[in-house]
Amino acid sequence: MIKIHPYSKLPIQSVQEELDQLNYNLNKMIAADNPILYSAAEQLFIAGGKRIRPIIILNTAKFISINKIISIEQKRLAEITEIIHTASLVHDDIIDNCDTRRGINTVHNVFNNKIAVLAGDFLFAQSSWYLANLNNLNVVKTISKIITDFAEGEIKQGTKSFDNTISIDEYIEKSFYKTASLIACSCKATVLLNTNSISENNDFYLYGKHVGLAFQIIDDILDIVSTSEELGKPAGLDLKNGNLTASLIFTLNKKQKLYKLINQEFQFKDNLDEAINIIKQTNSIQKAKDLAIEHIQLAIHIIKKKQLNNKNSIDLILICYYILNRFS
């Protein structure tokens, strides 16, 4: 078993220059002639974010490069990935009726649902155009699957809303479509831009998959244990919207009262707080964290099979530690 060490910061030093350029380029890439559309799209980037997906891609690119140089295409892929991720957030916020994200008003809250949907669609279209210009059919196929997976994930989540029969396997499957697919496919595409090695493609796809699943599991735990101020968005939103996550699923067989609260769809004012308190009374949050640890261990094992004296391989492992230790 791999020992998990506490690490609270994202390792960005080795890719800081590329990350600064990425932030500059994103504003240029979302430019639109229509001022309302541009303003809506720009709103998505105001809150910033940690850019964890581009950081993973840039470190992967340096790791697999003989001369540690990131190609122009790989840099553009990191930008495309962040645009796709951001586009998915605006649609998620509409579906989840989330009024704030990272402490600022969401696009549909600033404008309206129609403008927000169009802004998200515009970003997906922009990412597709830049993706096509990479002139790599295998990469286009790999990244295009992400958008399909987003839709499938939302449908799976919607059909299981307030469904107290949901299993952990179904939760993991939905989490893959909504979160892990983006990181897995992006890692694979980064390798495809450098080599056609099937084993390398598979390794980094799996690394991204396990990192993505761990990220989502921890994110879902934070939704239960954190405050709205800490999250930058309303706490308990998953449960309120009927999105039953790992901690709750692990609690179901221990606390029958949860079934009643779920069946009532947390319609009464204190139902949500009561459900969260019930979850906290069990070891279910720790069990959910243990599930995230399993995926982190698998991701770390993939990188540790490779050259450990590589600075970027160390950073890929530190990213794993950071993801896990968002919740301590």
C-alpha positions as CSV (number, residue, x, y, z in Angstrom):
1,M,0.0,0.0,0.0
2,I,1.2,3.5,-0.9
3,K,1.4,5.9,2.0
4,I,-0.5,9.1,1.4
5,H,1.4,12.1,2.6
6,P,-0.3,15.5,3.4
7,Y,0.3,18.0,0.6
8,S,-1.8,21.2,0.5
9,K,-0.5,23.1,-2.5
10,L,-0.7,22.4,-6.2
11,P,2.8,21.9,-7.7
12,I,2.9,24.6,-10.4
13,Q,6.5,25.8,-10.3
14,S,7.7,23.6,-13.2
15,V,4.9,24.8,-15.4
16,Q,4.3,28.3,-14.1
17,E,5.4,30.0,-17.3
18,E,3.1,27.9,-19.4
19,L,0.2,28.4,-16.9
20,D,0.6,32.2,-17.1
21,Q,0.5,32.0,-20.9
22,L,-2.6,29.8,-20.7
23,N,-4.5,32.3,-18.5
24,Y,-3.6,35.1,-21.0
25,N,-4.6,33.0,-24.0
26,L,-8.0,31.9,-22.6
27,N,-9.3,35.5,-22.7
28,K,-8.3,35.8,-26.4
29,M,-9.8,32.4,-27.2
30,I,-13.3,33.2,-25.9
31,A,-13.5,36.5,-27.8
32,A,-16.9,37.0,-29.5
33,D,-18.3,39.8,-31.7
34,N,-21.6,39.9,-29.7
35,P,-20.9,42.0,-26.5
36,I,-23.5,40.1,-24.4
37,L,-22.2,36.7,-25.4
38,Y,-18.6,37.8,-24.8
39,S,-19.5,39.3,-21.4
40,A,-21.3,36.1,-20.5
41,A,-18.4,33.9,-21.5
42,E,-15.9,36.2,-19.8
43,Q,-17.9,35.9,-16.6
44,L,-17.1,32.2,-16.5
45,F,-13.4,33.0,-16.2
46,I,-13.6,35.9,-13.7
47,A,-13.6,33.5,-10.8
48,G,-10.4,31.9,-12.0
49,G,-10.1,28.5,-10.4
50,K,-7.0,26.5,-9.7
51,R,-6.6,25.3,-13.3
52,I,-5.9,21.7,-12.0
53,R,-6.8,20.1,-15.4
54,P,-4.3,22.2,-17.4
55,I,-1.7,21.7,-14.6
56,I,-2.1,17.9,-15.0
57,I,-1.8,18.2,-18.8
58,L,1.2,20.4,-18.8
59,N,3.0,18.2,-16.3
60,T,2.1,15.1,-18.3
61,A,3.5,16.7,-21.5
62,K,6.8,17.6,-19.8
63,F,7.0,14.1,-18.2
64,I,6.7,12.3,-21.6
65,S,8.9,14.7,-23.5
66,I,12.6,13.7,-23.9
67,N,13.8,17.3,-23.9
68,K,11.1,18.5,-21.4
69,I,9.6,20.8,-23.9
70,I,5.8,21.2,-24.2
71,S,4.7,21.4,-27.8
72,I,2.4,24.2,-29.1
73,E,-0.3,21.6,-29.7
74,Q,-0.1,20.3,-26.1
75,K,-0.3,23.9,-24.7
76,R,-3.4,24.5,-26.9
77,L,-4.9,21.2,-25.7
78,A,-4.5,22.4,-22.1
79,E,-6.4,25.6,-23.1
80,I,-9.1,23.6,-24.9
81,T,-9.6,21.3,-21.9
82,E,-10.1,24.3,-19.6
83,I,-12.7,25.8,-21.9
84,I,-14.6,22.5,-22.1
85,H,-14.5,22.2,-18.3
86,T,-15.7,25.8,-17.9
87,A,-18.5,25.3,-20.5
88,S,-19.7,22.3,-18.6
89,L,-19.8,24.3,-15.3
90,V,-22.2,26.9,-16.7
91,H,-24.6,24.2,-17.8
92,D,-24.2,22.4,-14.5
93,D,-25.0,25.6,-12.6
94,I,-28.3,26.0,-14.5
95,I,-29.3,22.4,-13.9
96,D,-28.4,22.6,-10.2
97,N,-29.9,26.1,-9.8
98,C,-26.6,27.2,-8.3
99,D,-26.4,31.0,-7.9
100,T,-22.7,31.4,-6.9
101,R,-19.5,29.6,-7.9
102,R,-16.1,30.4,-6.4
103,G,-17.7,33.2,-4.5
104,I,-19.2,35.1,-7.5
105,N,-22.5,35.1,-9.2
106,T,-23.0,32.4,-11.8
107,V,-23.7,33.4,-15.5
108,H,-27.4,32.5,-15.4
109,N,-27.7,34.6,-12.2
110,V,-26.0,37.6,-13.8
111,F,-27.9,37.3,-17.1
112,N,-30.6,34.6,-17.5
113,N,-30.8,30.9,-18.3
114,K,-31.1,31.5,-22.0
115,I,-28.0,33.6,-22.2
116,A,-26.1,31.2,-19.9
117,V,-27.0,28.2,-22.1
118,L,-25.9,30.1,-25.2
119,A,-22.6,31.1,-23.5
120,G,-21.9,27.5,-22.6
121,D,-22.7,26.3,-26.1
122,F,-20.5,29.1,-27.5
123,L,-17.6,27.8,-25.4
124,F,-18.2,24.2,-26.5
125,A,-18.2,25.5,-30.1
126,Q,-15.0,27.5,-29.6
127,S,-13.2,24.5,-28.0
128,S,-14.3,22.3,-31.0
129,W,-12.9,24.8,-33.5
130,Y,-9.6,24.9,-31.8
131,L,-9.6,21.2,-31.3
132,A,-10.1,20.7,-35.1
133,N,-7.2,22.9,-35.8
134,L,-4.8,20.6,-33.9
135,N,-5.1,18.4,-37.1
136,N,-4.9,15.2,-35.2
137,L,-7.9,12.9,-35.8
138,N,-7.1,10.6,-32.9
139,V,-7.0,13.6,-30.5
140,V,-10.2,15.0,-31.9
141,K,-11.9,11.6,-31.4
142,T,-10.6,11.3,-27.9
143,I,-11.6,14.8,-26.7
144,S,-14.9,14.7,-28.5
145,K,-16.0,11.8,-26.4
146,I,-15.7,14.0,-23.3
147,I,-18.7,16.1,-24.4
148,T,-20.8,13.0,-25.0
149,D,-19.8,11.7,-21.6
150,F,-20.9,15.0,-20.0
151,A,-24.3,14.7,-21.4
152,E,-24.6,11.0,-20.4
153,G,-23.4,11.8,-16.9
154,E,-26.1,14.5,-16.5
155,I,-28.7,12.1,-17.8
156,K,-27.6,9.4,-15.4
157,Q,-27.6,11.9,-12.5
158,G,-31.0,13.2,-13.5
159,T,-32.6,9.7,-13.7
160,K,-31.2,8.8,-10.3
161,S,-32.4,12.0,-8.6
162,F,-33.6,11.2,-5.1
163,D,-33.4,7.5,-5.9
164,N,-32.4,5.8,-2.6
165,T,-31.7,2.5,-4.5
166,I,-28.6,4.0,-6.2
167,S,-25.4,1.9,-5.7
168,I,-21.8,2.9,-5.2
169,D,-21.1,1.4,-8.7
170,E,-23.7,3.6,-10.3
171,Y,-22.3,6.6,-8.4
172,I,-18.8,5.9,-9.6
173,E,-20.1,5.4,-13.2
174,K,-21.9,8.8,-13.1
175,S,-18.8,10.4,-11.5
176,F,-16.6,9.1,-14.4
177,Y,-18.9,10.6,-17.0
178,K,-19.2,14.0,-15.3
179,T,-15.6,14.5,-14.1
180,A,-13.1,11.7,-14.6
181,S,-13.6,11.4,-18.4
182,L,-12.3,14.9,-19.0
183,I,-9.1,14.3,-17.1
184,A,-8.6,10.8,-18.5
185,C,-9.2,11.7,-22.1
186,S,-7.1,14.9,-21.8
187,C,-4.2,12.9,-20.4
188,K,-4.5,10.4,-23.2
189,A,-4.7,13.1,-25.8
190,T,-1.6,14.8,-24.4
191,V,0.3,11.5,-25.0
192,L,-1.2,11.1,-28.5
193,L,0.3,14.5,-29.4
194,N,3.7,13.1,-28.5
195,T,3.7,9.4,-29.3
196,N,1.5,6.6,-30.6
197,S,2.6,4.2,-27.8
198,I,-0.5,2.3,-26.8
199,S,0.9,1.5,-23.3
200,E,1.7,5.1,-22.6
201,N,-1.8,6.1,-23.9
202,N,-3.4,3.5,-21.6
203,D,-1.3,4.4,-18.6
204,F,-2.1,8.1,-18.6
205,Y,-5.7,7.5,-19.5
206,L,-6.0,5.4,-16.3
207,Y,-4.0,7.9,-14.3
208,G,-6.4,10.7,-15.3
209,K,-9.4,8.4,-14.7
210,H,-8.4,7.6,-11.1
211,V,-7.4,11.2,-10.3
212,G,-10.7,12.4,-11.7
213,L,-12.7,9.9,-9.7
214,A,-10.8,10.8,-6.5
215,F,-11.4,14.5,-7.2
216,Q,-15.1,14.0,-7.6
217,I,-15.5,11.9,-4.5
218,I,-13.6,14.4,-2.4
219,D,-15.6,17.2,-3.9
220,D,-18.8,15.5,-2.9
221,I,-17.5,15.0,0.7
222,L,-16.7,18.7,0.9
223,D,-20.3,19.5,-0.2
224,I,-21.4,17.8,3.0
225,V,-18.8,18.9,5.5
226,S,-17.9,22.4,4.4
227,T,-19.6,25.8,4.7
228,S,-20.9,27.8,1.8
229,E,-18.1,30.3,2.4
230,E,-15.4,27.6,2.2
231,L,-16.9,26.2,-1.0
232,G,-17.7,29.5,-2.7
233,K,-21.1,28.0,-3.6
234,P,-24.1,26.8,-1.5
235,A,-23.2,23.9,0.8
236,G,-25.4,20.8,0.7
237,L,-26.4,21.5,-2.9
238,D,-25.9,17.9,-4.0
239,L,-28.4,16.6,-1.5
240,K,-30.8,19.4,-2.1
241,N,-30.9,18.6,-5.8
242,G,-31.3,14.9,-5.2
243,N,-27.7,14.0,-6.2
244,L,-27.0,11.2,-3.8
245,T,-23.2,10.9,-3.3
246,A,-20.9,8.3,-1.7
247,S,-21.2,9.5,2.0
248,L,-25.0,9.3,1.9
249,I,-25.0,6.0,0.0
250,F,-22.7,4.5,2.6
251,T,-25.1,5.8,5.3
252,L,-28.3,4.4,3.8
253,N,-28.1,0.9,5.3
254,K,-27.2,2.2,8.7
255,K,-29.8,4.9,9.2
256,Q,-33.3,4.2,8.0
257,K,-34.5,7.7,8.7
258,L,-32.5,8.8,5.6
259,Y,-34.9,6.9,3.3
260,K,-37.8,9.0,4.6
261,L,-35.9,12.3,4.2
262,I,-35.0,11.3,0.6
263,N,-38.5,10.3,-0.2
264,Q,-39.7,13.7,1.0
265,E,-37.0,15.2,-1.3
266,F,-35.7,17.3,1.7
267,Q,-38.8,19.5,1.2
268,F,-38.9,20.8,4.8
269,K,-36.6,23.5,6.0
270,D,-34.6,21.4,8.5
271,N,-34.6,18.1,6.4
272,L,-31.2,18.9,4.8
273,D,-29.4,19.7,8.0
274,E,-30.9,16.6,9.6
275,A,-29.7,14.4,6.8
276,I,-26.2,15.9,7.0
277,N,-26.1,15.3,10.7
278,I,-27.2,11.7,10.3
279,I,-24.4,11.1,7.8
280,K,-21.9,12.7,10.2
281,Q,-23.0,10.4,13.0
282,T,-21.6,7.4,11.1
283,N,-18.2,6.5,9.6
284,S,-19.6,7.1,6.1
285,I,-17.6,10.2,5.4
286,Q,-14.4,8.3,6.2
287,K,-15.5,5.4,4.0
288,A,-16.0,7.8,1.1
289,K,-12.5,9.2,1.7
290,D,-11.2,5.6,1.8
291,L,-12.8,5.1,-1.6
292,A,-11.0,8.2,-2.9
293,I,-7.7,6.9,-1.4
294,E,-8.1,3.7,-3.4
295,H,-8.2,5.7,-6.6
296,I,-5.3,7.9,-5.6
297,Q,-3.2,4.9,-4.8
298,L,-3.9,3.4,-8.2
299,A,-3.0,6.7,-9.9
300,I,0.2,7.0,-7.9
301,H,1.1,3.4,-8.7
302,I,0.9,4.1,-12.4
303,I,3.4,7.0,-12.1
304,K,5.7,5.2,-9.7
305,K,6.2,2.5,-12.3
306,K,7.9,5.1,-14.4
307,Q,11.1,7.1,-13.8
308,L,11.0,8.6,-10.3
309,N,13.9,10.9,-10.9
310,N,11.7,12.9,-13.2
311,K,10.6,16.2,-11.6
312,N,7.3,16.2,-13.5
313,S,6.5,12.6,-12.3
314,I,7.0,13.8,-8.8
315,D,4.6,16.7,-9.5
316,L,2.0,14.3,-10.9
317,I,2.2,12.4,-7.6
318,L,2.0,15.6,-5.6
319,I,-1.2,16.5,-7.5
320,C,-2.7,13.2,-6.2
321,Y,-1.7,14.2,-2.6
322,Y,-3.2,17.7,-3.1
323,I,-6.5,16.3,-4.4
324,L,-6.9,13.9,-1.4
325,N,-5.9,16.5,1.1
326,R,-8.5,19.0,0.1
327,F,-10.4,17.1,2.8
328,S,-8.4,16.3,5.8
